[in-house]
Amino acid sequence: MKKNILVAFLLLAVVFAVGVSGCLGGDDADNATNNTTNTTDNTTGNNTGNTSNETDNSSNESVQKPVPPFDANLTLVHPVPEGFVFFSTATVKSHGQHIGVTDALYGYQGIYHYGSAGTPVFLTYYDVAIANTTKTPDSYIQMMKDSHLKTYGSDSNITTIQFSGHDATLFAAETDEAPQYGKYMVAWALGDSMFVTVTGTVDDDALITLATATGY
């Protein structure tokens, strides 16, 4: 009888121990699952936030437009700004364009008429890369500055302006006595291979409008 009671007592002790162990195991399993979930949530949340910030920062960076091939199509502006009418395209040499450049650089020129009087305005791309020269586009723009100052003296007004994400040089000479050609110009370098000019006897705003319309 005593032996049966002892066996029954031992069996109850084993059952109780197994039950307690199961309960403890369940809590640990739940805690482990919760911890894993929290870690995943935190990691995912933080990474997602960082990715978003990186995207935002990238969008704030200025993306430079690639330099296009030297081609007559460069002179065709789409859309043509209000007040301008496209007239024709021509090939020219820089030393004959009254811009102050004495080297014979090859250029493509778009001719536009502006306003009710149909005043010609010339948009020209000059290629430096194919010329037999060691000068850069910026060197030619400096040549234009020197020539403008020499021609117009104290009436020469040369300033730096900005459009399409880059600097450009605006030339103006408010005088009726000096030569009319080359008085009003906008010029800027296009990469290492080209420089661009917009010239014409029209107001500064009109020149800048056509220059901006190129997108370069």
PyRosetta script that sets phi, psi and omega in degrees:
from pyrosetta import init, pose_from_sequence

init()
pose = pose_from_sequence("MKKNILVAFLLLAVVFAVGVSGCLGGDDADNATNNTTNTTDNTTGNNTGNTSNETDNSSNESVQKPVPPFDANLTLVHPVPEGFVFFSTATVKSHGQHIGVTDALYGYQGIYHYGSAGTPVFLTYYDVAIANTTKTPDSYIQMMKDSHLKTYGSDSNITTIQFSGHDATLFAAETDEAPQYGKYMVAWALGDSMFVTVTGTVDDDALITLATATGY")
pose.set_psi(1, -47.0)
pose.set_omega(1, 178.6)
pose.set_phi(2, -63.3)
pose.set_psi(2, -35.6)
pose.set_omega(2, -179.9)
pose.set_phi(3, -65.5)
pose.set_psi(3, -39.8)
pose.set_omega(3, 179.6)
pose.set_phi(4, -65.6)
pose.set_psi(4, -39.5)
pose.set_omega(4, 179.7)
pose.set_phi(5, -64.4)
pose.set_psi(5, -38.5)
pose.set_omega(5, -179.3)
pose.set_phi(6, -65.9)
pose.set_psi(6, -43.2)
pose.set_omega(6, 178.5)
pose.set_phi(7, -62.2)
pose.set_psi(7, -44.7)
pose.set_omega(7, -179.7)
pose.set_phi(8, -62.4)
pose.set_psi(8, -39.7)
pose.set_omega(8, 179.0)
pose.set_phi(9, -62.8)
pose.set_psi(9, -42.6)
pose.set_omega(9, 179.1)
pose.set_phi(10, -63.5)
pose.set_psi(10, -41.2)
pose.set_omega(10, 179.0)
pose.set_phi(11, -62.6)
pose.set_psi(11, -42.6)
pose.set_omega(11, 178.8)
pose.set_phi(12, -62.9)
pose.set_psi(12, -37.5)
pose.set_omega(12, -179.7)
pose.set_phi(13, -65.3)
pose.set_psi(13, -41.6)
pose.set_omega(13, 179.6)
pose.set_phi(14, -63.8)
pose.set_psi(14, -46.9)
pose.set_omega(14, -179.9)
pose.set_phi(15, -58.9)
pose.set_psi(15, -43.9)
pose.set_omega(15, -179.4)
pose.set_phi(16, -63.3)
pose.set_psi(16, -41.2)
pose.set_omega(16, -179.1)
pose.set_phi(17, -65.4)
pose.set_psi(17, -41.3)
pose.set_omega(17, 179.1)
pose.set_phi(18, -63.6)
pose.set_psi(18, -41.7)
pose.set_omega(18, 179.7)
pose.set_phi(19, -61.9)
pose.set_psi(19, -45.3)
pose.set_omega(19, 179.7)
pose.set_phi(20, -63.2)
pose.set_psi(20, -42.5)
pose.set_omega(20, 180.0)
pose.set_phi(21, -61.9)
pose.set_psi(21, -41.2)
pose.set_omega(21, 179.2)
pose.set_phi(22, -62.4)
pose.set_psi(22, -42.1)
pose.set_omega(22, -180.0)
pose.set_phi(23, -63.9)
pose.set_psi(23, -45.1)
pose.set_omega(23, 179.8)
pose.set_phi(24, -63.9)
pose.set_psi(24, -40.9)
pose.set_omega(24, 179.1)
pose.set_phi(25, -62.8)
pose.set_psi(25, -38.8)
pose.set_omega(25, 179.6)
pose.set_phi(26, -63.4)
pose.set_psi(26, -42.8)
pose.set_omega(26, 179.8)
pose.set_phi(27, -63.9)
pose.set_psi(27, -43.3)
pose.set_omega(27, -179.3)
pose.set_phi(28, -63.4)
pose.set_psi(28, -41.4)
pose.set_omega(28, 179.9)
pose.set_phi(29, -63.0)
pose.set_psi(29, -44.0)
pose.set_omega(29, 179.5)
pose.set_phi(30, -62.5)
pose.set_psi(30, -44.3)
pose.set_omega(30, -179.2)
pose.set_phi(31, -62.5)
pose.set_psi(31, -41.4)
pose.set_omega(31, -179.8)
pose.set_phi(32, -63.1)
pose.set_psi(32, -42.9)
pose.set_omega(32, 179.2)
pose.set_phi(33, -62.6)
pose.set_psi(33, -45.1)
pose.set_omega(33, -179.9)
pose.set_phi(34, -62.6)
pose.set_psi(34, -42.7)
pose.set_omega(34, 179.2)
pose.set_phi(35, -62.2)
pose.set_psi(35, -42.1)
pose.set_omega(35, 178.5)
pose.set_phi(36, -62.3)
pose.set_psi(36, -42.8)
pose.set_omega(36, 179.4)
pose.set_phi(37, -61.8)
pose.set_psi(37, -44.4)
pose.set_omega(37, -179.8)
pose.set_phi(38, -62.9)
pose.set_psi(38, -41.7)
pose.set_omega(38, -180.0)
pose.set_phi(39, -62.7)
pose.set_psi(39, -44.2)
pose.set_omega(39, 179.2)
pose.set_phi(40, -62.2)
pose.set_psi(40, -44.5)
pose.set_omega(40, -179.5)
pose.set_phi(41, -62.2)
pose.set_psi(41, -45.6)
pose.set_omega(41, -178.3)
pose.set_phi(42, -64.0)
pose.set_psi(42, -42.9)
pose.set_omega(42, -178.7)
pose.set_phi(43, -64.8)
pose.set_psi(43, -46.7)
pose.set_omega(43, -179.1)
pose.set_phi(44, -63.1)
pose.set_psi(44, -44.5)
pose.set_omega(44, -178.7)
pose.set_phi(45, -62.2)
pose.set_psi(45, -46.7)
pose.set_omega(45, -178.6)
pose.set_phi(46, -65.1)
pose.set_psi(46, -43.8)
pose.set_omega(46, -179.0)
pose.set_phi(47, -65.5)
pose.set_psi(47, -40.3)
pose.set_omega(47, 178.6)
pose.set_phi(48, -61.8)
pose.set_psi(48, -43.3)
pose.set_omega(48, 178.8)
pose.set_phi(49, -61.7)
pose.set_psi(49, -43.7)
pose.set_omega(49, -179.1)
pose.set_phi(50, -64.8)
pose.set_psi(50, -41.0)
pose.set_omega(50, 178.8)
pose.set_phi(51, -61.5)
pose.set_psi(51, -41.7)
pose.set_omega(51, 179.1)
pose.set_phi(52, -61.8)
pose.set_psi(52, -43.0)
pose.set_omega(52, 179.4)
pose.set_phi(53, -64.2)
pose.set_psi(53, -40.1)
pose.set_omega(53, 178.7)
pose.set_phi(54, -62.6)
pose.set_psi(54, -40.0)
pose.set_omega(54, 178.1)
pose.set_phi(55, -62.9)
pose.set_psi(55, -43.6)
pose.set_omega(55, 179.9)
pose.set_phi(56, -62.4)
pose.set_psi(56, -42.5)
pose.set_omega(56, -179.7)
pose.set_phi(57, -64.1)
pose.set_psi(57, -39.1)
pose.set_omega(57, 179.8)
pose.set_phi(58, -64.3)
pose.set_psi(58, -38.5)
pose.set_omega(58, -178.4)
pose.set_phi(59, -69.1)
pose.set_psi(59, -23.5)
pose.set_omega(59, 179.4)
pose.set_phi(60, -78.8)
pose.set_psi(60, -19.0)
pose.set_omega(60, -178.6)
pose.set_phi(61, -73.7)
pose.set_psi(61, 138.7)
pose.set_omega(61, 179.2)
pose.set_phi(62, -74.7)
pose.set_psi(62, 125.5)
pose.set_omega(62, 179.7)
pose.set_phi(63, -97.7)
pose.set_psi(63, 118.2)
pose.set_omega(63, -178.9)
pose.set_phi(64, -75.0)
pose.set_psi(64, 132.1)
pose.set_omega(64, 177.3)
pose.set_phi(65, -73.0)
pose.set_psi(65, 132.3)
pose.set_omega(65, -178.3)
pose.set_phi(66, -63.8)
pose.set_psi(66, 148.3)
pose.set_omega(66, 178.9)
pose.set_phi(67, -70.2)
pose.set_psi(67, 128.0)
pose.set_omega(67, -176.9)
pose.set_phi(68, -78.8)
pose.set_psi(68, 164.4)
pose.set_omega(68, 173.7)
pose.set_phi(69, -64.2)
pose.set_psi(69, 150.6)
pose.set_omega(69, 178.2)
pose.set_phi(70, -74.6)
pose.set_psi(70, 109.6)
pose.set_omega(70, -170.8)
pose.set_phi(71, -153.4)
pose.set_psi(71, 151.1)
pose.set_omega(71, -180.0)
pose.set_phi(72, -60.8)
pose.set_psi(72, -25.7)
pose.set_omega(72, -179.8)
pose.set_phi(73, -64.4)
pose.set_psi(73, -18.8)
pose.set_omega(73, 177.0)
pose.set_phi(74, -58.9)
pose.set_psi(74, -29.9)
pose.set_omega(74, -175.0)
pose.set_phi(75, -81.6)
pose.set_psi(75, -4.2)
pose.set_omega(75, -179.7)
pose.set_phi(76, -95.7)
pose.set_psi(76, 112.3)
pose.set_omega(76, -177.2)
pose.set_phi(77, -94.6)
pose.set_psi(77, 130.5)
pose.set_omega(77, 178.5)
pose.set_phi(78, -129.4)
pose.set_psi(78, 122.9)
pose.set_omega(78, -7.5)
pose.set_phi(79, -79.8)
pose.set_psi(79, 159.4)
pose.set_omega(79, 176.6)
pose.set_phi(80, -71.4)
pose.set_psi(80, 127.7)
pose.set_omega(80, -177.7)
pose.set_phi(81, -60.2)
pose.set_psi(81, 154.0)
pose.set_omega(81, 178.4)
pose.set_phi(82, -59.6)
pose.set_psi(82, 136.4)
pose.set_omega(82, -179.3)
pose.set_phi(83, 96.7)
pose.set_psi(83, -14.9)
pose.set_omega(83, 179.6)
pose.set_phi(84, -107.1)
pose.set_psi(84, 149.2)
pose.set_omega(84, 173.0)
pose.set_phi(85, -132.5)
pose.set_psi(85, 127.9)
pose.set_omega(85, 178.4)
pose.set_phi(86, -71.7)
pose.set_psi(86, 136.1)
pose.set_omega(86, -177.3)
pose.set_phi(87, -110.6)
pose.set_psi(87, -57.5)
pose.set_omega(87, -177.7)
pose.set_phi(88, -166.8)
pose.set_psi(88, 172.3)
pose.set_omega(88, 175.3)
pose.set_phi(89, -118.7)
pose.set_psi(89, 143.4)
pose.set_omega(89, 179.9)
pose.set_phi(90, -142.0)
pose.set_psi(90, 161.6)
pose.set_omega(90, 169.9)
pose.set_phi(91, -102.4)
pose.set_psi(91, 139.2)
pose.set_omega(91, -175.1)
pose.set_phi(92, -138.7)
pose.set_psi(92, 169.0)
pose.set_omega(92, 171.3)
pose.set_phi(93, -115.7)
pose.set_psi(93, 138.9)
pose.set_omega(93, -172.1)
pose.set_phi(94, -61.8)
pose.set_psi(94, -34.1)
pose.set_omega(94, -175.2)
pose.set_phi(95, -72.0)
pose.set_psi(95, -7.3)
pose.set_omega(95, 177.9)
pose.set_phi(96, -108.1)
pose.set_psi(96, 11.8)
pose.set_omega(96, -173.2)
pose.set_phi(97, -106.0)
pose.set_psi(97, 6.4)
pose.set_omega(97, 176.5)
pose.set_phi(98, 58.3)
pose.set_psi(98, 38.5)
pose.set_omega(98, 179.2)
pose.set_phi(99, -109.6)
pose.set_psi(99, -1.2)
pose.set_omega(99, 178.0)
pose.set_phi(100, 95.4)
pose.set_psi(100, 6.8)
pose.set_omega(100, 178.0)
pose.set_phi(101, -101.4)
pose.set_psi(101, 121.8)
pose.set_omega(101, -175.8)
pose.set_phi(102, -91.7)
pose.set_psi(102, -19.3)
pose.set_omega(102, 177.7)
pose.set_phi(103, -72.7)
pose.set_psi(103, 148.9)
pose.set_omega(103, -178.9)
pose.set_phi(104, -88.6)
pose.set_psi(104, 75.6)
pose.set_omega(104, 177.6)
pose.set_phi(105, -84.2)
pose.set_psi(105, 141.9)
pose.set_omega(105, 179.3)
pose.set_phi(106, -80.6)
pose.set_psi(106, 138.5)
pose.set_omega(106, -178.7)
pose.set_phi(107, -143.3)
pose.set_psi(107, 153.0)
pose.set_omega(107, 169.9)
pose.set_phi(108, -103.4)
pose.set_psi(108, 133.1)
pose.set_omega(108, -175.3)
pose.set_phi(109, -127.5)
pose.set_psi(109, 131.8)
pose.set_omega(109, 172.1)
pose.set_phi(110, -102.9)
pose.set_psi(110, 130.8)
pose.set_omega(110, -179.2)
pose.set_phi(111, -105.0)
pose.set_psi(111, 125.1)
pose.set_omega(111, 179.5)
pose.set_phi(112, -121.2)
pose.set_psi(112, 150.0)
pose.set_omega(112, 173.0)
pose.set_phi(113, -107.4)
pose.set_psi(113, 137.3)
pose.set_omega(113, -174.7)
pose.set_phi(114, -122.7)
pose.set_psi(114, 135.5)
pose.set_omega(114, 173.6)
pose.set_phi(115, 75.0)
pose.set_psi(115, 178.9)
pose.set_omega(115, -176.8)
pose.set_phi(116, -65.7)
pose.set_psi(116, -25.6)
pose.set_omega(116, 179.5)
pose.set_phi(117, -83.0)
pose.set_psi(117, -9.2)
pose.set_omega(117, -179.9)
pose.set_phi(118, 65.0)
pose.set_psi(118, 40.4)
pose.set_omega(118, -178.8)
pose.set_phi(119, -67.4)
pose.set_psi(119, 127.5)
pose.set_omega(119, -178.9)
pose.set_phi(120, -67.5)
pose.set_psi(120, 137.3)
pose.set_omega(120, 173.0)
pose.set_phi(121, -129.6)
pose.set_psi(121, 133.7)
pose.set_omega(121, -171.5)
pose.set_phi(122, -113.9)
pose.set_psi(122, 123.5)
pose.set_omega(122, 175.4)
pose.set_phi(123, -107.1)
pose.set_psi(123, 115.8)
pose.set_omega(123, -171.9)
pose.set_phi(124, -131.5)
pose.set_psi(124, 134.0)
pose.set_omega(124, 174.4)
pose.set_phi(125, -108.0)
pose.set_psi(125, 126.0)
pose.set_omega(125, 179.3)
pose.set_phi(126, -110.1)
pose.set_psi(126, 132.4)
pose.set_omega(126, -179.9)
pose.set_phi(127, -95.1)
pose.set_psi(127, 121.8)
pose.set_omega(127, 178.6)
pose.set_phi(128, -93.4)
pose.set_psi(128, -30.1)
pose.set_omega(128, -173.7)
pose.set_phi(129, -63.2)
pose.set_psi(129, -35.9)
pose.set_omega(129, -176.1)
pose.set_phi(130, -89.0)
pose.set_psi(130, -6.2)
pose.set_omega(130, 179.7)
pose.set_phi(131, -83.3)
pose.set_psi(131, 151.6)
pose.set_omega(131, 178.1)
pose.set_phi(132, -83.5)
pose.set_psi(132, 73.8)
pose.set_omega(132, -175.3)
pose.set_phi(133, -148.1)
pose.set_psi(133, 154.8)
pose.set_omega(133, 175.7)
pose.set_phi(134, -101.2)
pose.set_psi(134, 0.9)
pose.set_omega(134, -178.4)
pose.set_phi(135, -76.6)
pose.set_psi(135, 156.4)
pose.set_omega(135, 177.6)
pose.set_phi(136, -104.8)
pose.set_psi(136, 167.0)
pose.set_omega(136, 174.1)
pose.set_phi(137, -54.1)
pose.set_psi(137, -40.8)
pose.set_omega(137, 178.6)
pose.set_phi(138, -64.8)
pose.set_psi(138, -32.4)
pose.set_omega(138, 177.3)
pose.set_phi(139, -63.0)
pose.set_psi(139, -39.9)
pose.set_omega(139, 179.8)
pose.set_phi(140, -70.8)
pose.set_psi(140, -34.7)
pose.set_omega(140, 176.6)
pose.set_phi(141, -67.3)
pose.set_psi(141, -36.6)
pose.set_omega(141, 175.0)
pose.set_phi(142, -65.2)
pose.set_psi(142, -37.1)
pose.set_omega(142, 175.6)
pose.set_phi(143, -60.8)
pose.set_psi(143, -39.6)
pose.set_omega(143, 177.2)
pose.set_phi(144, -63.6)
pose.set_psi(144, -41.3)
pose.set_omega(144, 179.5)
pose.set_phi(145, -62.7)
pose.set_psi(145, -46.1)
pose.set_omega(145, -179.1)
pose.set_phi(146, -61.8)
pose.set_psi(146, -42.0)
pose.set_omega(146, -178.9)
pose.set_phi(147, -67.3)
pose.set_psi(147, -41.9)
pose.set_omega(147, -179.3)
pose.set_phi(148, -63.3)
pose.set_psi(148, -43.5)
pose.set_omega(148, 179.4)
pose.set_phi(149, -65.3)
pose.set_psi(149, -40.2)
pose.set_omega(149, 179.2)
pose.set_phi(150, -66.6)
pose.set_psi(150, -38.4)
pose.set_omega(150, -177.2)
pose.set_phi(151, -75.0)
pose.set_psi(151, -42.3)
pose.set_omega(151, -171.1)
pose.set_phi(152, -106.9)
pose.set_psi(152, -8.3)
pose.set_omega(152, 175.0)
pose.set_phi(153, 56.8)
pose.set_psi(153, -130.2)
pose.set_omega(153, -177.1)
pose.set_phi(154, -67.9)
pose.set_psi(154, -15.3)
pose.set_omega(154, 177.3)
pose.set_phi(155, -82.9)
pose.set_psi(155, -10.0)
pose.set_omega(155, 179.8)
pose.set_phi(156, -72.5)
pose.set_psi(156, 128.6)
pose.set_omega(156, 178.5)
pose.set_phi(157, -125.8)
pose.set_psi(157, 106.7)
pose.set_omega(157, -176.9)
pose.set_phi(158, -116.9)
pose.set_psi(158, 121.5)
pose.set_omega(158, -177.2)
pose.set_phi(159, -133.4)
pose.set_psi(159, 160.6)
pose.set_omega(159, 176.3)
pose.set_phi(160, -99.8)
pose.set_psi(160, 130.5)
pose.set_omega(160, 177.7)
pose.set_phi(161, -123.8)
pose.set_psi(161, 170.3)
pose.set_omega(161, 178.7)
pose.set_phi(162, -129.4)
pose.set_psi(162, 138.5)
pose.set_omega(162, 168.6)
pose.set_phi(163, -161.0)
pose.set_psi(163, 157.7)
pose.set_omega(163, 178.8)
pose.set_phi(164, 50.9)
pose.set_psi(164, 31.1)
pose.set_omega(164, 174.7)
pose.set_phi(165, 80.0)
pose.set_psi(165, 16.1)
pose.set_omega(165, 179.3)
pose.set_phi(166, -146.8)
pose.set_psi(166, 167.3)
pose.set_omega(166, 176.0)
pose.set_phi(167, -83.6)
pose.set_psi(167, 152.0)
pose.set_omega(167, 173.5)
pose.set_phi(168, -143.1)
pose.set_psi(168, 163.9)
pose.set_omega(168, 179.9)
pose.set_phi(169, -109.4)
pose.set_psi(169, 127.7)
pose.set_omega(169, 178.0)
pose.set_phi(170, -106.0)
pose.set_psi(170, 126.5)
pose.set_omega(170, 179.5)
pose.set_phi(171, -110.6)
pose.set_psi(171, 137.8)
pose.set_omega(171, 175.4)
pose.set_phi(172, -153.8)
pose.set_psi(172, 147.6)
pose.set_omega(172, 176.3)
pose.set_phi(173, -141.1)
pose.set_psi(173, 107.2)
pose.set_omega(173, -176.9)
pose.set_phi(174, -86.1)
pose.set_psi(174, 78.8)
pose.set_omega(174, 177.4)
pose.set_phi(175, -155.2)
pose.set_psi(175, 148.2)
pose.set_omega(175, 178.3)
pose.set_phi(176, -97.1)
pose.set_psi(176, -8.9)
pose.set_omega(176, -175.4)
pose.set_phi(177, -87.1)
pose.set_psi(177, -29.4)
pose.set_omega(177, -177.6)
pose.set_phi(178, -77.9)
pose.set_psi(178, 164.7)
pose.set_omega(178, 175.6)
pose.set_phi(179, -55.2)
pose.set_psi(179, 143.9)
pose.set_omega(179, -177.5)
pose.set_phi(180, -77.7)
pose.set_psi(180, -34.8)
pose.set_omega(180, -179.6)
pose.set_phi(181, -70.7)
pose.set_psi(181, 135.5)
pose.set_omega(181, 176.7)
pose.set_phi(182, 83.8)
pose.set_psi(182, 3.3)
pose.set_omega(182, 179.2)
pose.set_phi(183, -70.8)
pose.set_psi(183, -41.7)
pose.set_omega(183, -174.0)
pose.set_phi(184, -119.6)
pose.set_psi(184, 118.8)
pose.set_omega(184, -176.7)
pose.set_phi(185, -149.3)
pose.set_psi(185, 155.1)
pose.set_omega(185, 165.8)
pose.set_phi(186, -126.9)
pose.set_psi(186, 134.5)
pose.set_omega(186, -179.5)
pose.set_phi(187, -140.5)
pose.set_psi(187, 144.8)
pose.set_omega(187, 175.8)
pose.set_phi(188, -155.7)
pose.set_psi(188, 154.1)
pose.set_omega(188, 178.2)
pose.set_phi(189, -82.3)
pose.set_psi(189, 142.0)
pose.set_omega(189, 177.2)
pose.set_phi(190, -119.4)
pose.set_psi(190, 91.5)
pose.set_omega(190, -175.6)
pose.set_phi(191, 67.8)
pose.set_psi(191, -150.7)
pose.set_omega(191, -179.2)
pose.set_phi(192, -97.3)
pose.set_psi(192, -1.7)
pose.set_omega(192, -170.5)
pose.set_phi(193, -114.1)
pose.set_psi(193, -19.4)
pose.set_omega(193, -173.8)
pose.set_phi(194, -139.2)
pose.set_psi(194, 157.3)
pose.set_omega(194, 162.7)
pose.set_phi(195, -134.0)
pose.set_psi(195, 156.1)
pose.set_omega(195, -170.5)
pose.set_phi(196, -123.9)
pose.set_psi(196, 141.0)
pose.set_omega(196, 174.7)
pose.set_phi(197, -130.0)
pose.set_psi(197, 146.0)
pose.set_omega(197, 169.4)
pose.set_phi(198, -124.4)
pose.set_psi(198, 120.1)
pose.set_omega(198, -174.7)
pose.set_phi(199, -130.4)
pose.set_psi(199, 153.7)
pose.set_omega(199, 176.7)
pose.set_phi(200, 160.4)
pose.set_psi(200, 156.2)
pose.set_omega(200, -179.1)
pose.set_phi(201, -88.1)
pose.set_psi(201, 60.5)
pose.set_omega(201, 177.9)
pose.set_phi(202, -128.0)
pose.set_psi(202, 174.7)
pose.set_omega(202, -177.3)
pose.set_phi(203, -70.9)
pose.set_psi(203, 160.0)
pose.set_omega(203, -176.4)
pose.set_phi(204, -56.0)
pose.set_psi(204, -41.6)
pose.set_omega(204, -176.3)
pose.set_phi(205, -60.3)
pose.set_psi(205, -38.1)
pose.set_omega(205, -179.9)
pose.set_phi(206, -66.2)
pose.set_psi(206, -42.5)
pose.set_omega(206, 178.7)
pose.set_phi(207, -62.5)
pose.set_psi(207, -44.5)
pose.set_omega(207, -178.5)
pose.set_phi(208, -66.5)
pose.set_psi(208, -36.5)
pose.set_omega(208, 178.7)
pose.set_phi(209, -61.1)
pose.set_psi(209, -45.9)
pose.set_omega(209, 179.2)
pose.set_phi(210, -68.7)
pose.set_psi(210, -39.4)
pose.set_omega(210, 178.2)
pose.set_phi(211, -61.4)
pose.set_psi(211, -43.6)
pose.set_omega(211, 179.6)
pose.set_phi(212, -65.5)
pose.set_psi(212, -34.7)
pose.set_omega(212, -177.1)
pose.set_phi(213, -66.2)
pose.set_psi(213, -18.0)
pose.set_omega(213, 177.5)
pose.set_phi(214, -66.1)
pose.set_psi(214, -29.5)
pose.set_omega(214, -177.0)
pose.set_phi(215, 82.1)
pose.set_psi(215, 0.4)
pose.set_omega(215, -179.5)
pose.set_phi(216, -117.9)
pose.dump_pdb("model.pdb")
